[in-house]
């Protein structure tokens, strides 16, 4: 990669965009009412137990059903649900027990969810991942549906929003590794300047951390951070990961751009990528 190029993304199909924004707004509002900590759990080495804390931040009592969901990662950093795991998929749910299975929390109330890992003696080396989901059970909708009878051609829609976090099990002497495959400047539909980065998965284990973007006018001039993207994960089930770091600049003059992918959580202190490029001129 010897240069960075601008690319402008224009919205298409306004109806689909409206639907996506509407659903996203509802999910964001519901997500603000449920606090989950931590946002990911990793078992490695001799780890056998972990705890997830959920807090009801709404102003009314809420019931959450806790369940496993199997998902595959996408290059864009999202997840796709799968109905049934295939034999070649490495899922962690068969090896982890959790309790409780359902909780009802008053406003502001917390609940600990305990996880216990049991590794089989013959478990092959590798990384295993499932997702622990907290599904909001809307009892008001269910009561209304029962009272209306649901006859005729009526369609009842239950919006049981769920929030899932990855539960990762690493077993054996695997190697986490990632490389920078490309980068380009882009402008989104809100006219915000960003840097699209492509990360290639190269190891046996996933990598996790934050992407930082720096700019300086020349080699011996001060450097400033112009972009930060947290919670970037590159999983073994994708060949590459695409991430966009929004920049705090409207345009970039000629200078030196540096991209750093730094480890977080269990990878704190590690630097996966640190590369600089001349832009302009």
C-alpha positions as CSV (number, residue, x, y, z in Angstrom):
1,X,0.0,0.0,0.0
2,X,1.8,3.1,-1.2
3,X,-1.0,5.7,-1.2
4,X,-4.3,6.6,0.4
5,X,-7.3,7.5,-1.6
6,X,-10.6,9.2,-0.9
7,X,-13.8,7.4,-1.4
8,X,-17.3,8.9,-0.9
9,X,-20.1,6.6,0.1
10,X,-23.6,7.8,-1.0
11,X,-26.7,6.3,0.6
12,X,-29.0,4.2,-1.6
13,X,-32.5,2.8,-1.2
14,X,-33.9,5.3,1.2
15,X,-36.6,3.0,2.5
16,X,-34.1,0.4,3.6
17,X,-32.0,3.1,5.2
18,X,-35.1,4.4,7.1
19,X,-35.9,0.9,8.4
20,X,-32.4,0.3,9.5
21,X,-32.2,3.6,11.3
22,X,-35.5,3.0,13.0
23,X,-34.6,-0.5,14.2
24,X,-31.1,0.8,15.3
25,X,-32.7,3.6,17.3
26,X,-34.9,1.2,19.2
27,X,-32.1,-1.2,19.9
28,X,-29.8,1.6,21.1
29,X,-32.5,2.9,23.5
30,X,-33.0,-0.6,24.9
31,X,-29.3,-1.2,25.2
32,X,-28.9,1.9,27.3
33,X,-31.3,0.3,29.8
34,X,-29.1,-2.8,30.3
35,X,-25.5,-2.5,31.5
36,X,-23.4,-5.6,31.0
37,X,-19.9,-5.9,32.4
38,X,-17.5,-7.1,31.0
39,X,-18.4,-6.9,27.3
40,X,-16.4,-10.1,26.6
41,X,-15.1,-13.0,28.6
42,X,-12.0,-15.0,27.7
43,X,-10.9,-18.3,29.3
44,X,-7.3,-19.2,28.7
45,X,-4.6,-21.0,30.6
46,X,-5.9,-22.3,33.9
47,X,-9.0,-20.1,33.9
48,X,-12.1,-22.1,35.1
49,X,-14.6,-19.5,36.3
50,X,-15.8,-16.0,35.4
51,X,-18.6,-13.6,36.4
52,X,-20.7,-11.3,34.3
53,X,-22.7,-8.5,36.0
54,X,-25.9,-7.2,34.5
55,X,-27.6,-4.0,35.7
56,X,-31.1,-2.8,35.0
57,X,-30.7,0.9,34.3
58,X,-34.3,1.6,33.3
59,X,-37.0,3.0,35.6
60,X,-39.1,-0.2,35.7
61,X,-38.6,-3.8,36.5
62,X,-37.4,-6.0,33.7
63,X,-37.0,-9.7,33.1
64,X,-34.1,-11.1,31.1
65,X,-33.8,-14.6,29.7
66,X,-30.1,-15.8,29.5
67,X,-29.2,-18.2,26.7
68,X,-26.5,-19.3,24.3
69,X,-26.5,-18.0,20.8
70,X,-24.2,-19.2,18.1
71,X,-22.9,-16.6,15.6
72,X,-20.2,-16.2,13.0
73,X,-18.2,-13.0,12.6
74,X,-18.4,-10.9,9.5
75,X,-15.6,-8.8,7.9
76,X,-17.4,-5.6,8.9
77,X,-17.2,-6.5,12.6
78,X,-20.8,-7.6,13.1
79,X,-22.2,-11.1,13.8
80,X,-24.5,-13.3,11.9
81,X,-26.8,-15.7,13.8
82,X,-26.8,-19.4,12.8
83,X,-29.6,-21.8,13.6
84,X,-27.3,-24.8,14.2
85,X,-23.5,-25.0,14.5
86,X,-21.7,-27.2,12.0
87,X,-19.1,-29.8,13.0
88,X,-16.2,-27.6,11.8
89,X,-17.3,-24.6,13.9
90,X,-15.5,-24.2,17.2
91,X,-18.1,-23.2,19.7
92,X,-17.5,-22.8,23.5
93,X,-21.1,-23.3,24.8
94,X,-20.8,-27.2,25.2
95,X,-18.0,-26.6,27.7
96,X,-19.5,-23.8,29.9
97,X,-22.2,-23.9,32.4
98,X,-23.9,-20.7,33.6
99,X,-26.5,-19.7,36.2
100,X,-29.0,-18.3,36.6
101,X,-31.0,-18.8,33.4
102,X,-33.4,-16.0,33.9
103,X,-33.5,-12.9,36.2
104,X,-36.0,-10.2,37.0
105,X,-34.4,-7.0,38.1
106,X,-35.9,-3.9,39.8
107,X,-34.7,-0.5,38.6
108,X,-31.0,-0.1,39.4
109,X,-30.7,-3.8,40.6
110,X,-27.7,-5.9,39.7
111,X,-27.3,-9.6,39.1
112,X,-24.2,-11.8,38.9
113,X,-24.2,-14.5,36.2
114,X,-21.6,-17.2,37.0
115,X,-19.8,-19.1,34.3
116,X,-17.9,-22.4,34.9
117,X,-15.6,-23.9,32.3
118,X,-15.0,-27.7,32.0
119,X,-12.4,-28.5,29.3
120,X,-12.5,-32.1,28.0
121,X,-9.2,-33.9,28.3
122,X,-9.2,-34.5,24.5
123,X,-10.2,-30.9,23.5
124,X,-8.2,-30.0,20.3
125,X,-6.0,-26.9,20.3
126,X,-7.7,-23.8,19.1
127,X,-10.1,-21.0,19.9
128,X,-13.7,-21.6,20.7
129,X,-16.5,-18.9,20.8
130,X,-20.2,-18.7,21.6
131,X,-22.3,-15.7,22.6
132,X,-24.1,-15.3,25.9
133,X,-27.4,-13.5,25.2
134,X,-29.6,-11.5,27.6
135,X,-33.0,-11.3,26.0
136,X,-35.5,-8.8,27.3
137,X,-38.9,-10.5,27.9
138,X,-41.7,-8.0,27.3
139,X,-44.5,-9.3,29.4
140,X,-46.8,-6.3,28.5
141,X,-46.8,-7.4,24.8
142,X,-47.5,-11.0,25.7
143,X,-50.5,-10.0,28.0
144,X,-51.9,-7.7,25.3
145,X,-51.6,-10.5,22.7
146,X,-53.4,-13.0,25.0
147,X,-56.2,-10.5,25.7
148,X,-56.7,-9.6,22.1
149,X,-57.0,-13.3,21.1
150,X,-54.8,-12.9,18.1
151,X,-57.5,-14.2,15.7
152,X,-58.1,-13.5,12.0
153,X,-55.2,-12.2,10.0
154,X,-53.6,-10.2,12.8
155,X,-49.8,-10.6,13.1
156,X,-48.3,-10.3,16.6
157,X,-44.8,-9.0,16.7
158,X,-42.8,-9.5,19.9
159,X,-39.7,-7.3,20.0
160,X,-37.7,-9.3,22.5
161,X,-34.4,-7.4,22.1
162,X,-31.3,-9.3,23.1
163,X,-27.8,-8.3,23.9
164,X,-25.1,-10.9,23.4
165,X,-21.4,-10.9,24.5
166,X,-18.7,-13.2,23.2
167,X,-17.5,-16.0,25.5
168,X,-14.1,-17.2,24.2
169,X,-12.1,-20.3,25.2
170,X,-8.5,-20.6,24.1
171,X,-6.9,-24.0,24.5
172,X,-3.3,-25.0,23.7
173,X,-0.3,-23.1,22.3
174,X,-2.0,-21.1,19.6
175,X,-0.6,-17.8,18.2
176,X,-2.5,-14.5,17.9
177,X,-1.3,-12.5,14.8
178,X,-2.7,-9.9,12.6
179,X,-1.4,-7.7,9.7
180,X,-2.3,-4.4,8.0
181,X,-3.5,-5.2,4.5
182,X,-4.7,-1.7,3.4
183,X,-6.2,1.6,4.3
184,X,-8.0,4.4,2.6
185,X,-9.7,7.7,3.5
186,X,-13.4,7.8,3.2
187,X,-16.3,10.2,3.7
188,X,-19.6,8.9,5.1
189,X,-23.2,10.0,4.5
190,X,-22.8,12.5,7.4
191,X,-19.8,14.1,5.6
192,X,-17.4,12.8,8.3
193,X,-13.9,11.9,7.3
194,X,-12.7,8.4,8.3
195,X,-9.9,6.0,7.7
196,X,-11.0,2.5,6.5
197,X,-8.6,-0.1,7.6
198,X,-8.3,-3.7,6.5
199,X,-6.8,-6.1,9.0
200,X,-5.8,-9.6,7.9
201,X,-6.2,-12.5,10.4
202,X,-3.0,-14.6,10.4
203,X,-2.9,-16.5,13.8
204,X,-4.7,-19.3,15.5
205,X,-6.2,-17.1,18.1
206,X,-8.1,-13.8,17.8
207,X,-6.6,-10.4,18.4
208,X,-8.3,-7.6,20.3
209,X,-7.6,-4.0,21.0
210,X,-8.0,-0.4,19.8
211,X,-7.1,1.2,16.5
212,X,-5.3,4.6,16.8
213,X,-4.6,7.0,14.0
214,X,-1.9,9.7,14.3
215,X,-0.8,12.6,12.0
216,X,2.3,14.8,11.8
217,X,3.4,17.3,9.3
218,X,7.0,16.0,9.0
219,X,9.3,13.4,10.6
220,X,10.7,15.7,13.3
221,X,7.4,17.6,14.1
222,X,5.0,16.8,17.0
223,X,2.5,14.0,16.4
224,X,-1.2,14.3,17.3
225,X,-3.9,11.6,17.6
226,X,-6.7,12.2,15.2
227,X,-8.8,9.0,15.5
228,X,-9.6,6.2,17.9
229,X,-11.7,3.1,17.6
230,X,-12.2,0.8,20.7
231,X,-13.1,-2.8,20.9
232,X,-11.7,-4.1,17.7
233,X,-11.6,-7.9,17.4
234,X,-10.3,-10.0,14.6
235,X,-11.5,-13.6,14.9
236,X,-10.1,-16.8,13.3
237,X,-13.4,-17.4,11.4
238,X,-12.8,-14.3,9.2
239,X,-9.9,-13.9,6.8
240,X,-9.9,-10.1,7.2
241,X,-11.6,-7.4,9.3
242,X,-12.7,-4.1,8.0
243,X,-12.9,-1.2,10.4
244,X,-13.5,2.6,10.0
245,X,-11.9,5.0,12.4
246,X,-13.6,8.4,12.4
247,X,-11.1,11.2,12.3
248,X,-11.4,14.6,14.1
249,X,-10.3,16.4,11.0
250,X,-12.4,17.6,8.0
251,X,-9.4,17.1,5.7
252,X,-5.8,16.0,6.0
253,X,-2.9,18.1,4.6
254,X,0.2,16.4,3.4
255,X,2.2,14.7,6.1
256,X,2.8,11.4,7.8
257,X,-0.1,9.2,8.9
258,X,0.6,6.4,11.5
259,X,-1.8,3.5,12.2
260,X,-1.4,1.6,15.4
261,X,-3.4,-1.5,16.5
262,X,-2.8,-1.8,20.3
263,X,-3.9,-4.7,22.5
264,X,-6.4,-4.4,25.3
265,X,-7.7,-6.5,28.2
266,X,-5.7,-9.8,28.1
267,X,-3.5,-8.3,25.4
268,X,-2.8,-5.0,27.2
269,X,0.7,-3.8,26.5
270,X,1.0,-5.5,23.2
271,X,1.2,-3.7,19.8
272,X,-0.1,-5.7,16.9
273,X,0.5,-3.1,14.2
274,X,2.5,0.2,14.0
275,X,3.0,1.5,10.5
276,X,3.5,5.0,9.0
277,X,2.7,6.3,5.5
278,X,3.4,9.5,3.7
279,X,0.3,11.2,2.4
280,X,0.0,14.0,-0.2
281,X,2.9,15.3,-2.2
